[in-house]
Amino acid sequence: MTYRFEEESYRNTYVLEDFYHTHPFFEYSYVVVRLRDEDNATNAFAFQVNFNKTFNPLPDHPRLSEIQTEIARGFAKNAPDELILLFKQRVVEAKAYGEKNPTSYLEFEPGNYFNYFELVPKNKEMLDFNFSNGQYFAEDSYDIDPRNDNRSLKLAFYKLELDNADQAPIFSLTYFLDERLREKEDAKLEPTNSDMLIAINESIPDFNDRLKKRYKEAKRIGKELLKSSPGVKIEEGKIKLNEPCPCGSGKKYKKCCALKLN
C-alpha cells in the first residue's frame, strides 16, 4: 500500500510495510510500520502505530528526524478506520501463524528454559490435579538445546487461581526422566511438596511418559532453531549407542536412556 505526505515544497510517496509479533500469548495493540520512499529506497524509517491513532518511536532504532516525526504523527493521526481494522485483523493472523509455527518467535539461547506452551502453543493439555481439597497445576519448562541431552526439565507448581496470573510458584524442582535420579531429587523435597508430586502422578497416570514426549518435542524444536542460528555448529550423534549412558547408570546408552525416550 502507499501513503502520501505533502508539506509545501516537500512531497514524497511512501510504500508502507507492516510488521507483527507472532507470539500467540503476546498481547499488544499496535503495529510496527516502515515507510520507504518510493523513489529513494535509502530514505526509509520505522515507528510504532498504536490502534488509538498515536505513534511511538522504536527503541534501538535510528532516531527520527524532525520531518520523519511529523510524517509518523500525521500518518497515525489520520489513518483511516479501515486501515486500523486491517492492522487488527493482521495481528490475529500473525498470532495464528505463530501458534502453528513457534520457531517464528522463539530465539535460541543456550541454557535458557522455555515453557512447554511457548514451544507447542496449539497443545492445550494442562498438567492440572487435585490436592488437599484444592486445584493445582504444574508448568514444565525445557532446555531445548539438542546438544545437551540432560534428560531433565523444570517443574513449577501453582495453585489454580484464575484471577491471579502473576502468582509465584509454591515450589519448583528439577524433574529427571530417569527414575533413579528422580528418586534422589524427590528425597530432598519437603513432605508437603513431596505429597503434591505424588498427587500429580496419581491424577495423571501417564505423567512421566507425557513429560518424556514433551522433552522430545522440545529438543526437536531446539534442533530446528539451532539449524537457523548463525555461527552455531551442530554435532550429530554426540552420544554413541555403545558409549556409557550420560545418566550415570553404568549401562550402555542403547540399553538405557536411548530406549526410554522411544
N, C-alpha and C positions, 0 to 999 in steps of 0.2 A: 504494500500500500504506500501511498505518498502523502506527504504533509507539506503545505506551502506556508512560508512565513515571509511577510513583506514589511519593510520599515524604510520609508523614504528611499534612499538610493541603494539600500541593501535588499537584495532579492535573490533567494535561492530556492531550489526544490530539493526536498529531502526524501530519501527512501527510509521507511520505518521498518525496523526489525524488533520483534518482541521475544523475551526470554522468560522462562518459568522454572520454578523448583519442581522436581518430580517426586520429592519425598512425600508419600501418601499421608504421613502424620504431621506434616509441617503446615501450620495454619498461617496464612498471610492474605492480605487484602491490597496487593499492589502487583505491578508488573514492571520488569526492567525493560526500558525502551532504549534503542540505539538509533539515532538519526544519522544518516550518511548522505553527504552532498551528492546529488545525482550526477553532477558534472566534475566533482573532485573527490575521489574516494578517500583521500587522506584527511579530508575535513569531515570528521565523524566524532560523535560524543554520545555518552550514555548517561542515563539518570533513571530514577525510580518514579513511576507514576502511580499515585495512590488512587483507590477507587472513589475517594471523596473529592477527586479532581484537584489535588495538591501534588507537589512534587518534592523529592529529596535528592540531594547529590548522593552518589555512591561512594562508600568508603573504599579505600585502596584503589581509587581511580584518579586520573588526572583531574585537577581542579577545573571546574567550568569557567570559561571566560565570562565577561560581563554580558556579551551578546548571546552566548550559549545559555546562560542562566535565564535571560529574558525569553529566549525561544522555549526552553523547557517549561518555564512558568506559564507561558501563553498556551503551549500545547496541552498541558494538564488542565488548565482552567477552561479552555474552550473545546475540550474533547467531547464529541457527540455522545449522547447517552448510548447510542447503538454500538459505538466503539468500546465503551466501558463494559457493556454487556458481553461483547465478543471476548474481551480480555478475561472476564469472569468465567465464561464457558471454556476458554483455553486453560485456565487454572484447573478446572475439573478434569479436562482431558489429560493434562500433564500428570496429575496425581494418579489417574487411571493407568497411564503408561508406566509410571513408577511402580505401581503395585504389581504389574506383570514383569517389570524389568528392574529389580532392585540395584543392579550394577550401574544404573543410570545416575544414582545419587550416592552410593556408597564409595568411600575413599579408603584405599588400602593403606593401613598404617600398622607395621609390625608391633605386636604387643598389645594392641587395642582389642577390647572385647565388645562385641555387638549383641544387642538384644535380639532374640530369635525373630520377633515380629518385624524388626527392621530388615532382617535378612530375607524373610519369607512373609511379607505382609498379607498375601492372599490366604494364608493359613490362619484361621480364627480359633484354633484349638488351644484353649487356655489350660493351664495346669492348676485348676481350682479344686478345693477339697474342703470338707467339714472337719472342725477340730474344736473340742471343748465348747459345744453349743454356739459356735460361730463359723463364719465362712472366711476362708483364706485362699490365697493363691501364691504361686511361685513364678518368678521370672527367671528364665535361663538365658545366659549370655555366653558367647563363644569367641575364642581366639581363632580367627578364620585363616591364619597363615598356614597354608598346606605343608610348609616345610617343617612345621612344629607339630609333630604327632603326639601331643601331650595327653590325649585321651582323657581329657577332663573339661569341665565347664564351671561357670559360676552360677550358683543358685541363690536368689534373694527371696525371702518370704515376707508376705504382707497380709494384713487383714483387709478383707474386701470392703472398701468404703467408697461408694460411687461418687460422693461429694468431696473427696479428698484425693486429688490427682497427684499432689506433691508430698505424700506421706513418705516417711523414712522406713526402710525395711526393719522388720522385727529382728532378723538376723540374716547373715549370709554365710556361705561356705563354698569351698572348692569341692565339687562333686566328681569323683573318679568313676569312670565307666568300668574299671577293673574292680571286682568285688573285694579282693584282698586289700587293695589300697584304700578303698572306700570305707572299709571297716575300721581302719586305723584313724581316718579322719573323723568318722562318726563318733569314735570313742572320746574325742576331745570336746564334744558338744555338752552344753548344759542340759539337765534332764528334760526340761520343758521343750527345748529346741529339738532334742532327740525324739521326743514323743510326737512333735509336729512332723518330723521327717518320716516317722513310722506311719503317721496318719495319711500322708500324701501317697505313700506306697500302697496302703490299703485301699484308698479311694481310686487310685489309678493302677490296676493290676499290672499293666504293661509299662509302668513308669520308666524303668531302666531301658527297656527296648525302644521306647519312644525317644528317649534322650540320645540313644545311640544313632537313631535315624536322623535326628536333628543335627547331631555332631557331624555326620557325613554330609548333610546338606550344607552346613556352614563351611566345611573345608572345600566343597565343590565350588561354592560361590567365591571363596577366597582364591581359589586357583584361577577362576575367570578374571578376577580383579588383578591378580598378580601378573597375568599374561599381558594385561593392558597398561601396567605400571612401568614407566620408562626407567631404565637403569637397574632393574631388579632381575636377577638371574634365578631361573627355576631349575632345581636339580631333581630330575625324575628318578624314581626308585631309590630314594635315600636310604630306606631300610630294606635290606635284602631278606628274602624269606628264610634263609638258613642262618641269619645272624641272631644273636641273643635278643629277646624281646625288650624294648625300652622300658616296659613297666616294671622290670626287676624281678620277674617271676623265676628266672633261670632257664626258662624254656626257650626253644627257638621261636622266632616271630611267627612262622607259619603254623606252629602248634598252639599259639596263644592268642594274642590280640588280633592277628590277621583274621582269625576265624570269628571273633566276637563281633566284628563290625559287618559281617556278611549276613 
